[in-house]
């Protein structure tokens, strides 16, 4: 098992400065992609490319958002 659930639980409880910074950078990248292409046409690949990250990182950092 990857242990992703435990890492997410820890990140929610006590986020490090690096975690907060990376998450904010990915959210800002997502906002730029949504503005450029529209929410409906945007993809996780687009966000990852804009953020200079891989899709797994985008999922990891954005999975904590509850809409």
VEXLUM-399820 format. One record per residue (C-alpha): residue number from 0; residue in one letter; x, y negated, z negated. Coordinates in Angstrom, 3 decimals, always signed. Layout:
node seq=NUM; type=A; X=X; Y=Y; Z=Z
...
END
This chain:
node seq=0; type=X; X=+0.000; Y=+0.000; Z=+0.000
node seq=1; type=X; X=+1.141; Y=-3.522; Z=+0.709
node seq=2; type=X; X=+0.208; Y=-5.055; Z=-2.633
node seq=3; type=X; X=-1.416; Y=-8.008; Z=-0.862
node seq=4; type=X; X=-4.313; Y=-8.066; Z=-3.311
node seq=5; type=X; X=-1.976; Y=-8.493; Z=-6.250
node seq=6; type=X; X=-0.021; Y=-11.230; Z=-4.478
node seq=7; type=X; X=-3.236; Y=-13.094; Z=-3.672
node seq=8; type=X; X=-4.460; Y=-12.773; Z=-7.243
node seq=9; type=X; X=-1.175; Y=-14.167; Z=-8.546
node seq=10; type=X; X=-1.187; Y=-17.004; Z=-5.982
node seq=11; type=X; X=-4.669; Y=-18.031; Z=-7.089
node seq=12; type=X; X=-3.739; Y=-17.991; Z=-10.760
node seq=13; type=X; X=-0.349; Y=-19.722; Z=-10.606
node seq=14; type=X; X=+0.634; Y=-21.092; Z=-7.200
node seq=15; type=X; X=+4.269; Y=-22.087; Z=-6.733
node seq=16; type=X; X=+5.244; Y=-25.389; Z=-5.127
node seq=17; type=X; X=+6.474; Y=-23.489; Z=-2.055
node seq=18; type=X; X=+3.152; Y=-21.670; Z=-1.770
node seq=19; type=X; X=+1.162; Y=-24.902; Z=-2.060
node seq=20; type=X; X=+3.398; Y=-26.623; Z=+0.520
node seq=21; type=X; X=+3.142; Y=-23.759; Z=+3.049
node seq=22; type=X; X=-0.624; Y=-23.508; Z=+2.626
node seq=23; type=X; X=-1.010; Y=-27.256; Z=+3.149
node seq=24; type=X; X=+1.161; Y=-27.109; Z=+6.284
node seq=25; type=X; X=-0.972; Y=-24.319; Z=+7.725
node seq=26; type=X; X=-4.194; Y=-26.171; Z=+6.893
node seq=27; type=X; X=-2.840; Y=-29.290; Z=+8.599
node seq=28; type=X; X=-1.892; Y=-27.222; Z=+11.648
node seq=29; type=X; X=-5.398; Y=-25.740; Z=+11.710
node seq=30; type=X; X=-6.917; Y=-29.228; Z=+11.581
node seq=31; type=X; X=-4.794; Y=-30.309; Z=+14.549
node seq=32; type=X; X=-5.801; Y=-27.224; Z=+16.545
node seq=33; type=X; X=-9.489; Y=-27.747; Z=+15.732
node seq=34; type=X; X=-9.220; Y=-31.383; Z=+16.793
node seq=35; type=X; X=-7.474; Y=-30.495; Z=+20.058
node seq=36; type=X; X=-9.507; Y=-27.457; Z=+21.110
node seq=37; type=X; X=-12.625; Y=-27.497; Z=+18.972
node seq=38; type=X; X=-13.494; Y=-25.085; Z=+16.196
node seq=39; type=X; X=-15.308; Y=-22.632; Z=+18.459
node seq=40; type=X; X=-12.368; Y=-22.259; Z=+20.870
node seq=41; type=X; X=-9.569; Y=-22.249; Z=+18.307
node seq=42; type=X; X=-7.903; Y=-18.950; Z=+17.484
node seq=43; type=X; X=-5.697; Y=-17.686; Z=+14.705
node seq=44; type=X; X=-2.928; Y=-17.406; Z=+17.303
node seq=45; type=X; X=-3.322; Y=-21.099; Z=+18.111
node seq=46; type=X; X=-3.086; Y=-22.019; Z=+14.430
node seq=47; type=X; X=-0.080; Y=-19.759; Z=+13.899
node seq=48; type=X; X=+1.759; Y=-21.236; Z=+16.877
node seq=49; type=X; X=+1.009; Y=-24.793; Z=+15.756
node seq=50; type=X; X=+2.198; Y=-24.005; Z=+12.224
node seq=51; type=X; X=+5.316; Y=-22.177; Z=+13.385
node seq=52; type=X; X=+4.162; Y=-19.078; Z=+11.528
node seq=53; type=X; X=+2.876; Y=-15.631; Z=+12.358
node seq=54; type=X; X=-0.784; Y=-14.629; Z=+12.237
node seq=55; type=X; X=-0.266; Y=-12.542; Z=+9.111
node seq=56; type=X; X=+0.924; Y=-15.643; Z=+7.246
node seq=57; type=X; X=-2.061; Y=-17.640; Z=+8.461
node seq=58; type=X; X=-4.435; Y=-14.941; Z=+7.225
node seq=59; type=X; X=-2.576; Y=-14.717; Z=+3.912
node seq=60; type=X; X=-2.634; Y=-18.435; Z=+3.183
node seq=61; type=X; X=-6.140; Y=-19.124; Z=+4.493
node seq=62; type=X; X=-7.823; Y=-16.042; Z=+3.052
node seq=63; type=X; X=-8.075; Y=-17.834; Z=-0.278
node seq=64; type=X; X=-10.481; Y=-20.365; Z=+1.197
node seq=65; type=X; X=-14.091; Y=-19.571; Z=+0.377
node seq=66; type=X; X=-16.504; Y=-21.222; Z=+2.775
END
